[in-house]
Amino acid sequence: MHRFIIGMAVAILALPARAFDQDLQDWTLVTVQGHVTENVRLYGELQPRLALDSGALDRLLVRGAIGYDLSSQVSLWAGYAWTPLFASGFKDE
C-alpha cells in the first residue's frame, strides 16, 4: 500500500505545471464487442469528449477492430481509429 501511495505522489508531482491550465473534459466511453464466429471477434468504440467549460464537443474517437483467436489466450487484432478535433475548427485525424 505504501508503494502505491508513493507511486501516486511521484506521478502527480511529475505532471507538468501547465497540465492544470487545460480545460476540464467529460470522457464518455461506449464499447461493443462480440464473436462473429468461434474464432473471429469484432470490437467497436465511441468516445465523445466534451469540454466542461463550454459543453461543446471537443474531440470524438471512433474505433473499430477485428480480431482472430489463435488460442484461448492469444488473439491478433487489426483496427482503425478516426479522431476528429472540433475545439479550434474541424481538424480530421
C-alpha positions in Angstrom: 0.0 0.0 0.0 2.8 2.4 0.8 4.4 1.8 -2.6 1.1 2.7 -4.3 0.8 6.0 -2.3 4.4 6.9 -3.1 4.0 6.0 -6.8 0.9 8.1 -7.0 2.6 11.1 -5.3 5.5 10.8 -7.7 3.2 10.6 -10.7 1.3 13.7 -9.6 4.4 15.7 -8.9 5.9 14.6 -12.3 3.0 16.3 -14.2 4.0 19.4 -16.0 2.6 22.6 -14.4 0.7 23.6 -17.5 -1.4 20.4 -17.4 -3.5 22.2 -14.8 -4.2 25.1 -17.2 -6.1 22.9 -19.5 -9.9 22.7 -19.8 -11.7 20.0 -17.8 -13.4 17.4 -20.0 -16.0 14.7 -19.7 -15.0 11.5 -21.4 -17.8 9.0 -22.0 -16.9 5.6 -23.4 -19.3 3.2 -25.2 -17.9 -0.1 -26.4 -19.4 -3.1 -28.2 -17.7 -6.4 -28.7 -18.5 -9.9 -29.5 -17.8 -13.0 -31.5 -18.9 -13.3 -35.1 -17.7 -16.9 -35.4 -15.9 -19.1 -32.9 -12.5 -17.5 -33.7 -13.4 -14.1 -35.2 -14.2 -11.1 -32.9 -15.4 -7.6 -33.6 -14.8 -4.5 -31.4 -16.3 -1.0 -31.7 -15.7 2.1 -29.5 -17.3 5.5 -29.5 -15.8 8.2 -27.2 -17.1 11.7 -27.3 -15.0 14.2 -25.2 -16.9 17.3 -24.1 -15.3 20.5 -22.8 -16.9 21.2 -19.4 -16.5 24.9 -19.6 -18.4 25.3 -22.9 -20.3 22.0 -23.1 -19.2 21.7 -26.7 -17.8 18.5 -28.3 -14.0 18.9 -28.2 -12.9 15.5 -29.8 -14.6 12.4 -31.0 -12.8 9.0 -31.0 -14.4 6.3 -33.2 -12.5 3.0 -33.2 -13.2 -0.4 -34.8 -11.3 -3.6 -34.9 -11.5 -7.2 -36.0 -9.7 -10.0 -34.1 -8.8 -13.6 -34.7 -8.3 -16.0 -31.7 -5.2 -18.1 -32.2 -5.8 -19.9 -28.9 -7.9 -19.3 -25.8 -5.2 -16.8 -24.5 -3.8 -15.3 -27.7 -5.5 -13.2 -30.4 -4.4 -10.9 -33.3 -6.2 -7.7 -33.9 -6.3 -5.1 -36.7 -8.3 -1.9 -36.4 -8.8 1.7 -37.4 -9.3 4.9 -35.4 -10.8 8.2 -36.5 -10.3 11.1 -34.1 -11.5 14.4 -35.4 -10.8 17.5 -33.3 -13.5 20.2 -33.0 -12.0 22.6 -30.5 -10.4 25.2 -32.8 -12.2 24.4 -36.0 -12.6 21.0 -37.5 -9.4 19.0 -37.8 -9.5 15.5 -39.2 -7.0 12.9 -37.9 
